[in-house]
Amino acid sequence: MTEPPISTARKWAITFSVMLVTVMQVLDTSITNVALPHMQGTLSAGIDEMSWVVTSFLAANAIIIPASGWLTAVFGRRRFYLICTVVFTTSSFLSGIAPNLEFLVAMRVLQGLGGGPVIPMAQAIMWEIFPLEQRGTALAVWGIGIMMAPILGPTVGGWIADNWSWRWIFYINLPIGILAVFMISAFLFDAPFHRRPDRVDLAGIVLMVLGFGAFQLMLDLGERDEWFDSGLIVGLTVVAVCALIGFVLRELSAREPILDLTVFANRNFGFGAVAMFLIALGFNSSLLLVALFTQKVLGYDAWTSGLTLAPGGFGTMIALMISGRLVSRMDQRVMLAFGCVLQAAALWMMAHVTLTMDFWNLAVPRFVQGFSQGFIFVPLQALALATVRTERLANATAAFNVIRNFGGSVGVAIVTTLLARRSQQHQAMLTGHVHIWNPETAERLREWSDHFLAQGADAYTAERRAVAMLYRETVTQAQVLSYADTFWFLLVAYCAVVALVPFMQRVRTDHARRARAAPTGPIARDPGLPPPQSD
């Protein structure tokens, strides 16, 4: 029996509904970081303890995302999306009224469990309801919210925490969540091809929770605990490696796996997943680097630092509108390569950071970086997902977002470690050239001594202060060099994505037109999809 077509108005209503929840989740991921100092004072907690407010959310995300496709089949798409929205919204309110740190961390875990599945589910929903030639525009509209949320999060969160209370960063989710519940109830529907699993893979669930949870905690806590000098990090690593290996073996052999890994055998999806890992590694890390550089080195406040990220959001918005129209008309591989080359150019500009950079020296490469992201996001999803059967899309988008999470977490762990290690190395090298027999060093010491003498200090005090200032300048310059090194590392990651592009196959719309003419059934492909390849 052929399913009646979905009206255009309902398609866009569904898109807006899932976008509301997705933006709420992504915004909450980034908005919390800037409010941690305010929470620390209210809850009388230490810095190490407050890090669990962020870590618990990320760990819960990492645990639930791999199971989102399976859970969709268990509960049904509409019911599960409603459950996620209600859980996220309710836990947001409970986080806002948290009387102590323990309660807040518990509610953040619930937030992570409720928010984790919404991105892969939203991708699968839009990929199903829109034909291929319209998916680019739909994903572009949805992507604007996804890309703007991490840009606006630090700025909005900082303003709310400074002018109202940190509790309002959670309360603002309530009206959005309530509106989303009504819209999802009214417009979203269950897919006809979803079949409820006959059995529950308990072994897979246990291995998944242990593996992904331990891996996320290891990455989040590694740099703070000196990595493998810490028994905790070693223990988490052993648990993560053993559990993840067991999880992969279990999922490959199970009759009804929680995460069907055979989707990686699809050529485009496999190479697309590797590309997504590298892109997530570079994108998340570059945002962190810009925020750290502007605040820790240039001395910007949180608000001004957030403004340096804003041009990237505007660039992404413009590019998504262009790429959304082009993705079905030209070779998606060319678009992806173009976006990665632009991203590499932006990172090349950022690799030339100096202490004398002004706002626009940072804003221009951020705009280029944001613009390039628009030409990466849409074609990569088209290449990776277009040849996956519709009934496997929920599983494929879950796997795709597992890779995205892994890439982002690994990237942040690598750049924070690289910053610390390279800063120490540059400091050791620079201090080796700073001695009184060096004419430039002697001249700089004389300038600082004259400065402090002019302020009324005696000769001995002026000399001591001059030495302290020279050391401070050396440390700062070492930090600048370490940021430059890290931007070069991210540039290499995007160049590696370009090298993967020739291995993927172009998706053509003429396949979609032929598919629309074929008879459909209750478990048929979406008429917008090209004929599936073996996967």
C-alpha positions as CSV (number, residue, x, y, z in Angstrom):
1,M,0.0,0.0,0.0
2,T,1.4,3.4,-1.0
3,E,1.8,6.0,1.7
4,P,0.0,9.3,1.0
5,P,2.5,12.1,0.2
6,I,3.4,14.6,2.9
7,S,2.4,18.1,2.2
8,T,5.1,20.8,1.9
9,A,3.6,22.7,4.8
10,R,3.8,19.7,7.1
11,K,7.4,18.9,6.0
12,W,8.5,22.4,7.1
13,A,6.5,22.2,10.3
14,I,8.3,19.0,11.1
15,T,11.6,20.6,10.3
16,F,10.9,23.6,12.5
17,S,9.7,21.3,15.3
18,V,12.9,19.1,15.4
19,M,15.0,22.2,14.9
20,L,13.6,23.8,18.1
21,V,14.7,20.8,20.2
22,T,18.0,20.4,18.5
23,V,19.0,24.1,19.0
24,M,17.9,23.8,22.6
25,Q,20.2,20.9,23.1
26,V,23.2,22.3,21.2
27,L,22.8,25.7,22.9
28,D,22.7,24.1,26.4
29,T,26.0,22.2,25.6
30,S,27.9,25.5,25.1
31,I,26.0,27.9,27.3
32,T,26.9,26.2,30.6
33,N,30.7,26.6,30.4
34,V,30.6,30.4,30.9
35,A,28.3,30.2,33.9
36,L,30.5,27.7,35.9
37,P,32.2,30.5,38.0
38,H,28.7,31.7,39.0
39,M,27.6,28.2,39.9
40,Q,30.7,27.6,41.9
41,G,30.0,30.5,44.2
42,T,26.3,29.6,44.7
43,L,26.9,25.9,45.3
44,S,30.2,26.3,47.3
45,A,32.1,23.9,45.1
46,G,35.7,23.7,43.9
47,I,36.8,24.0,40.3
48,D,37.4,20.3,39.9
49,E,33.9,19.5,41.3
50,M,32.3,22.0,39.0
51,S,33.8,20.3,35.9
52,W,31.4,17.5,36.5
53,V,28.5,19.8,35.5
54,V,29.9,19.7,32.0
55,T,31.5,16.2,32.0
56,S,28.3,14.4,33.2
57,F,26.3,15.9,30.3
58,L,28.9,14.9,27.7
59,A,29.3,11.4,29.1
60,A,25.5,10.8,29.1
61,N,25.4,12.1,25.5
62,A,28.2,9.7,24.5
63,I,26.3,6.8,26.1
64,I,22.8,7.4,24.6
65,I,23.7,8.5,21.0
66,P,24.8,5.0,19.8
67,A,21.5,3.5,21.0
68,S,19.2,6.2,19.5
69,G,18.4,4.2,16.3
70,W,17.5,1.1,18.4
71,L,15.5,3.1,20.9
72,T,13.6,4.8,18.0
73,A,12.6,1.3,16.8
74,V,11.6,0.2,20.4
75,F,9.4,3.2,21.2
76,G,8.5,4.5,17.8
77,R,9.9,7.7,16.3
78,R,7.2,10.2,17.5
79,R,6.9,8.8,21.0
80,F,10.7,8.6,21.5
81,Y,11.2,12.2,20.3
82,L,8.5,13.3,22.7
83,I,10.2,11.4,25.5
84,C,13.5,13.0,24.7
85,T,12.0,16.5,24.6
86,V,10.1,16.1,27.9
87,V,13.1,14.6,29.7
88,F,15.4,17.4,28.5
89,T,12.9,20.1,29.3
90,T,12.0,18.7,32.8
91,S,15.7,18.1,33.7
92,S,16.4,21.7,32.6
93,F,13.9,23.0,35.1
94,L,15.2,20.7,37.8
95,S,18.8,21.9,37.0
96,G,17.7,25.5,37.5
97,I,16.3,24.8,41.0
98,A,19.2,22.5,42.1
99,P,19.9,23.1,45.8
100,N,23.4,21.4,45.7
101,L,26.1,20.2,43.3
102,E,25.1,16.5,43.5
103,F,21.5,17.2,42.5
104,L,22.7,19.4,39.6
105,V,25.1,16.8,38.3
106,A,22.3,14.1,38.4
107,M,20.0,16.4,36.4
108,R,22.7,17.1,33.9
109,V,23.0,13.4,33.3
110,L,19.3,13.3,32.6
111,Q,19.7,16.3,30.3
112,G,22.4,14.5,28.4
113,L,20.3,11.3,28.1
114,G,17.3,13.3,26.8
115,G,19.3,15.6,24.5
116,G,21.7,13.1,22.9
117,P,19.3,11.4,20.4
118,V,17.7,14.5,19.1
119,I,20.4,15.4,16.5
120,P,20.7,11.9,14.8
121,M,16.9,11.6,14.9
122,A,16.3,15.0,13.3
123,Q,18.8,14.2,10.6
124,A,17.0,10.9,9.8
125,I,13.6,12.5,9.9
126,M,14.5,15.2,7.4
127,W,16.4,12.9,5.2
128,E,13.3,10.7,5.0
129,I,10.6,13.3,4.4
130,F,12.4,15.5,1.8
131,P,13.3,14.2,-1.7
132,L,17.0,14.5,-2.6
133,E,16.7,17.8,-4.5
134,Q,15.0,19.5,-1.5
135,R,17.2,18.0,1.2
136,G,20.0,20.5,0.8
137,T,17.7,23.5,1.5
138,A,16.0,21.6,4.4
139,L,19.4,20.7,6.0
140,A,20.6,24.2,5.4
141,V,17.7,25.7,7.3
142,W,18.1,23.2,10.1
143,G,21.9,23.6,10.1
144,I,21.7,27.4,10.6
145,G,20.3,26.7,14.1
146,I,22.9,24.0,14.8
147,M,25.8,26.2,13.7
148,M,24.6,29.3,15.4
149,A,23.9,27.7,18.8
150,P,27.6,27.2,19.8
151,I,28.4,30.7,18.6
152,L,25.6,32.4,20.6
153,G,25.9,30.1,23.6
154,P,28.9,31.7,25.3
155,T,27.7,35.2,24.6
156,V,24.1,34.7,25.7
157,G,25.2,32.5,28.6
158,G,27.7,35.1,29.9
159,W,25.1,37.9,29.6
160,I,22.4,35.9,31.5
161,A,24.8,34.8,34.2
162,D,26.1,38.4,34.7
163,N,22.8,40.2,34.6
164,W,20.2,37.7,36.0
165,S,21.3,34.4,37.5
166,W,23.0,31.2,36.2
167,R,19.8,29.4,36.9
168,W,18.2,31.2,34.0
169,I,20.4,29.4,31.5
170,F,18.3,26.4,32.3
171,Y,15.0,28.1,32.7
172,I,15.1,29.6,29.2
173,N,14.7,26.0,27.9
174,L,11.2,25.7,29.4
175,P,9.1,27.8,26.8
176,I,11.1,26.3,23.9
177,G,10.6,22.8,25.2
178,I,6.9,23.2,25.8
179,L,6.4,24.7,22.3
180,A,8.4,21.8,20.8
181,V,6.2,19.2,22.7
182,F,3.0,20.6,21.2
183,M,4.5,20.9,17.7
184,I,6.0,17.4,17.7
185,S,2.7,16.0,18.9
186,A,0.8,17.8,16.1
187,F,3.1,17.2,13.2
188,L,5.6,14.3,13.6
189,F,4.5,10.8,12.7
190,D,5.9,7.2,12.9
191,A,7.8,5.9,9.9
192,P,5.9,2.9,8.3
193,F,9.1,0.8,8.0
194,H,10.1,0.9,11.7
195,R,9.9,-2.6,13.2
196,R,10.1,-3.1,16.9
197,P,13.1,-5.4,17.9
198,D,12.1,-8.9,19.1
199,R,14.7,-9.0,21.8
200,V,16.8,-6.7,24.0
201,D,20.6,-7.0,23.6
202,L,21.5,-6.6,27.3
203,A,25.2,-7.5,26.7
204,G,25.4,-4.8,24.0
205,I,23.8,-2.2,26.3
206,V,26.2,-3.0,29.2
207,L,29.3,-2.9,26.9
208,M,28.0,0.3,25.3
209,V,27.5,2.2,28.6
210,L,30.9,1.1,29.9
211,G,32.8,1.7,26.7
212,F,31.4,5.1,25.6
213,G,31.1,6.4,29.1
214,A,34.6,5.5,30.2
215,F,36.0,6.8,26.9
216,Q,34.3,10.2,27.3
217,L,35.4,10.5,30.9
218,M,39.0,9.6,30.0
219,L,39.1,12.4,27.3
220,D,37.5,15.0,29.6
221,L,39.7,14.3,32.6
222,G,42.9,13.3,30.9
223,E,44.8,16.7,30.6
224,R,43.7,17.8,34.1
225,D,45.0,14.5,35.7
226,E,48.2,14.4,33.6
227,W,46.9,11.6,31.4
228,F,48.6,8.3,32.0
229,D,50.5,9.4,35.0
230,S,47.1,9.1,36.7
231,G,45.8,5.7,37.8
232,L,42.2,6.9,37.2
233,I,43.0,7.7,33.5
234,V,44.8,4.4,33.0
235,G,41.8,2.5,34.6
236,L,39.3,4.4,32.4
237,T,41.4,3.7,29.3
238,V,41.6,0.0,30.0
239,V,37.8,-0.2,30.6
240,A,37.0,1.9,27.5
241,V,39.3,-0.2,25.2
242,C,38.1,-3.6,26.4
243,A,34.4,-2.6,26.5
244,L,34.5,-0.9,23.1
245,I,36.2,-3.9,21.5
246,G,33.7,-6.2,23.1
247,F,30.8,-3.9,21.9
248,V,32.0,-4.0,18.3
249,L,32.4,-7.8,18.4
250,R,29.0,-8.1,20.0
251,E,27.2,-5.8,17.5
252,L,28.8,-7.6,14.5
253,S,27.5,-10.9,15.7
254,A,24.1,-10.0,17.3
255,R,21.0,-10.7,15.3
256,E,19.4,-7.4,16.4
257,P,22.2,-5.1,17.4
258,I,21.8,-1.9,19.2
259,L,24.1,-0.1,16.7
260,D,24.3,-1.9,13.3
261,L,28.0,-1.4,12.3
262,T,27.6,-3.0,8.9
263,V,26.5,0.4,7.6
264,F,30.2,1.3,7.6
265,A,30.6,-1.2,4.7
266,N,28.8,1.4,2.5
267,R,31.6,3.1,0.6
268,N,30.3,6.7,0.9
269,F,29.2,6.3,4.5
270,G,32.5,4.8,5.6
271,F,34.7,7.5,4.0
272,G,32.1,10.1,5.1
273,A,32.4,8.9,8.7
274,V,36.2,9.3,8.6
275,A,35.8,12.8,7.1
276,M,33.2,13.7,9.8
277,F,35.7,12.6,12.5
278,L,38.4,14.9,11.2
279,I,36.0,17.8,10.6
280,A,34.5,17.6,14.1
281,L,38.0,17.3,15.5
282,G,39.0,20.6,13.7
283,F,35.8,22.6,14.2
284,N,35.2,22.1,17.9
285,S,38.9,22.6,18.7
286,S,39.2,25.8,16.6
287,L,36.3,27.4,18.5
288,L,37.9,26.4,21.8
289,L,41.3,27.8,20.7
290,V,39.9,31.2,19.6
291,A,38.0,31.5,22.9
292,L,41.1,30.6,25.0
293,F,43.4,32.8,23.0
294,T,41.2,35.9,23.2
295,Q,40.6,35.5,26.9
296,K,43.9,34.1,28.3
297,V,46.4,35.8,26.0
298,L,44.7,39.0,24.7
299,G,42.8,39.6,27.9
300,Y,39.3,39.9,26.3
301,D,36.3,39.5,28.6
302,A,33.7,36.7,28.0
303,W,31.4,39.0,26.1
304,T,34.0,40.4,23.7
305,S,35.5,36.9,23.2
306,G,32.0,35.7,22.2
307,L,31.8,38.5,19.7
308,T,34.9,37.3,18.0
309,L,33.1,34.0,17.3
310,A,30.0,35.7,15.9
311,P,31.3,36.4,12.3
312,G,31.7,32.7,11.9
313,G,28.0,32.2,12.6
314,F,27.1,34.8,9.9
315,G,29.4,33.2,7.4
316,T,27.8,29.8,8.0
317,M,24.3,31.3,7.6
318,I,25.2,32.8,4.2
319,A,27.0,29.6,3.0
320,L,24.2,27.2,4.1
321,M,21.7,29.1,2.0
322,I,24.0,28.8,-1.1
323,S,25.2,25.3,-0.5
324,G,21.6,24.1,0.2
325,R,20.6,25.0,-3.4
326,L,23.8,23.8,-5.0
327,V,24.1,20.3,-3.4
328,S,21.6,18.6,-5.7
329,R,22.9,20.5,-8.8
330,M,26.6,19.9,-8.7
331,D,29.2,17.4,-7.6
332,Q,29.0,17.3,-3.8
333,R,32.7,16.2,-3.7
334,V,33.8,19.5,-5.3
335,M,31.7,21.4,-2.7
336,L,33.2,19.4,0.2
337,A,36.8,19.9,-1.1
338,F,36.1,23.7,-1.6
339,G,34.8,24.0,2.0
340,C,37.9,22.2,3.4
341,V,40.3,24.3,1.4
342,L,38.6,27.4,2.7
343,Q,38.8,26.1,6.2
344,A,42.5,25.4,5.8
345,A,42.9,29.0,4.5
346,A,41.2,30.3,7.6
347,L,43.3,28.2,9.9
348,W,46.4,29.4,8.0
349,M,45.5,32.9,8.9
350,M,44.8,31.9,12.5
351,A,48.2,30.2,12.6
352,H,49.9,33.7,12.3
353,V,48.5,34.9,15.7
354,T,50.4,37.6,17.4
355,L,50.0,39.7,20.6
356,T,49.2,42.8,18.5
357,M,46.2,41.3,16.7
358,D,43.1,43.4,16.9
359,F,39.5,42.3,16.7
360,W,39.3,42.3,12.9
361,N,42.4,40.2,12.5
362,L,40.4,37.5,14.3
363,A,37.0,38.3,12.9
364,V,38.0,37.9,9.2
365,P,39.4,34.4,9.5
366,R,36.4,33.4,11.7
367,F,34.1,34.6,9.0
368,V,36.0,32.6,6.4
369,Q,35.9,29.6,8.7
370,G,32.2,29.8,9.2
371,F,31.5,30.3,5.5
372,S,33.6,27.2,4.7
373,Q,31.6,25.2,7.3
374,G,28.5,25.8,5.3
375,F,30.1,24.1,2.3
376,I,31.2,21.2,4.4
377,F,28.1,20.4,6.4
378,V,25.5,19.9,3.6
379,P,27.5,18.0,1.0
380,L,29.1,15.7,3.5
381,Q,25.7,14.6,4.8
382,A,24.5,14.2,1.2
383,L,27.5,12.0,0.3
384,A,27.4,9.9,3.5
385,L,23.7,9.3,3.8
386,A,22.1,9.3,0.4
387,T,23.0,5.7,-0.5
388,V,21.8,4.3,2.9
389,R,18.4,2.6,2.8
390,T,15.6,4.6,4.4
391,E,14.8,1.9,7.0
392,R,18.4,2.1,8.1
393,L,18.7,5.9,8.3
394,A,18.0,6.1,12.1
395,N,20.8,3.7,12.7
396,A,23.1,5.4,10.2
397,T,22.6,8.9,11.6
398,A,23.2,7.5,15.1
399,A,26.5,6.0,13.9
400,F,27.4,9.3,12.1
401,N,26.8,11.3,15.3
402,V,28.8,8.8,17.4
403,I,31.7,9.6,15.1
404,R,31.0,13.3,15.3
405,N,31.1,13.2,19.1
406,F,34.3,11.1,19.1
407,G,35.9,13.6,16.8
408,G,34.9,16.6,18.9
409,S,36.0,15.0,22.2
410,V,39.3,13.7,20.8
411,G,40.0,17.1,19.2
412,V,39.5,19.1,22.4
413,A,41.6,16.6,24.3
414,I,44.4,16.8,21.7
415,V,44.5,20.6,21.5
416,T,44.5,21.2,25.2
417,T,47.3,18.7,25.6
418,L,49.2,20.2,22.6
419,L,48.8,23.7,24.0
420,A,50.3,22.8,27.3
421,R,53.1,20.7,26.0
422,R,54.1,23.0,23.1
423,S,54.0,26.0,25.5
424,Q,56.5,24.3,27.8
425,Q,58.8,23.4,24.9
426,H,58.7,27.0,23.5
427,Q,59.3,28.4,26.9
428,A,62.3,26.2,27.5
429,M,63.7,27.2,24.0
430,L,63.0,31.0,24.5
431,T,64.5,31.2,28.0
432,G,67.6,29.5,26.7
433,H,68.2,32.7,24.6
434,V,67.3,35.2,27.3
435,H,70.5,36.1,29.1
436,I,72.3,39.4,30.1
437,W,74.9,38.9,27.3
438,N,72.2,39.1,24.7
439,P,72.0,42.7,23.4
440,E,68.2,42.5,22.9
441,T,67.6,41.1,26.3
442,A,69.8,43.8,27.9
443,E,68.0,46.5,26.0
444,R,64.6,45.2,27.0
445,L,65.7,45.0,30.7
446,R,66.9,48.6,30.5
447,E,63.6,49.7,29.1
448,W,61.6,48.1,31.8
449,S,63.9,49.3,34.5
450,D,63.6,52.9,33.2
451,H,59.8,52.4,33.2
452,F,59.7,51.4,36.8
453,L,62.2,54.1,37.9
454,A,60.0,56.7,36.2
455,Q,57.1,55.4,38.4
456,G,59.1,56.1,41.6
457,A,60.6,52.7,42.3
458,D,64.2,52.5,43.7
459,A,67.0,50.9,41.4
460,Y,66.9,47.5,43.1
461,T,63.1,47.2,42.9
462,A,63.0,48.4,39.4
463,E,65.6,45.8,38.3
464,R,63.7,43.0,40.0
465,R,60.4,44.1,38.4
466,A,62.1,44.4,35.0
467,V,63.3,40.7,35.3
468,A,59.8,39.6,36.3
469,M,58.2,41.5,33.3
470,L,60.8,40.0,30.9
471,Y,59.9,36.5,32.2
472,R,56.2,37.2,31.8
473,E,56.8,38.3,28.2
474,T,58.7,35.2,27.5
475,V,55.9,33.0,28.9
476,T,53.3,34.9,26.9
477,Q,55.3,34.6,23.7
478,A,55.7,30.8,24.3
479,Q,51.9,30.6,24.6
480,V,51.3,32.5,21.3
481,L,53.7,30.1,19.6
482,S,51.9,27.1,21.0
483,Y,48.6,28.4,19.7
484,A,50.1,28.8,16.2
485,D,51.4,25.2,16.3
486,T,48.0,24.0,17.3
487,F,46.2,25.8,14.4
488,W,48.8,24.3,12.0
489,F,47.8,20.8,13.4
490,L,44.1,21.5,12.7
491,L,45.0,22.7,9.2
492,V,46.6,19.3,8.5
493,A,43.4,17.6,9.6
494,Y,41.3,19.5,7.0
495,C,43.8,18.8,4.3
496,A,43.4,15.1,5.2
497,V,39.7,15.4,4.5
498,V,40.4,16.7,1.0
499,A,42.5,13.6,0.4
500,L,39.5,11.4,1.2
501,V,37.1,13.1,-1.3
502,P,38.2,11.2,-4.4
503,F,37.2,7.9,-2.7
504,M,33.6,8.9,-2.4
505,Q,31.0,8.7,-5.2
506,R,28.8,11.6,-6.4
507,V,25.1,11.4,-5.6
508,R,23.0,12.2,-8.7
509,T,19.4,13.4,-8.8
510,D,18.5,11.4,-12.0
511,H,18.7,8.3,-9.8
512,A,16.1,9.9,-7.5
513,R,13.7,10.6,-10.4
514,R,13.9,7.0,-11.6
515,A,13.2,5.8,-8.1
516,R,10.1,7.9,-7.8
517,A,8.6,6.2,-10.8
518,A,9.0,2.8,-9.1
519,P,6.2,1.3,-7.0
520,T,6.6,1.8,-3.3
521,G,5.5,-0.3,-0.3
522,P,5.3,0.0,3.5
523,I,9.0,-0.6,3.9
524,A,10.1,1.1,0.7
525,R,12.8,3.7,0.2
526,D,12.0,7.3,0.4
527,P,11.2,8.3,-3.2
528,G,13.9,10.9,-3.0
529,L,16.7,8.3,-2.5
530,P,18.8,6.9,-5.3
531,P,18.8,3.0,-5.5
532,P,20.7,1.7,-2.5
533,Q,24.1,0.2,-3.0
534,S,25.2,-2.8,-1.0
535,D,25.8,-1.7,2.5
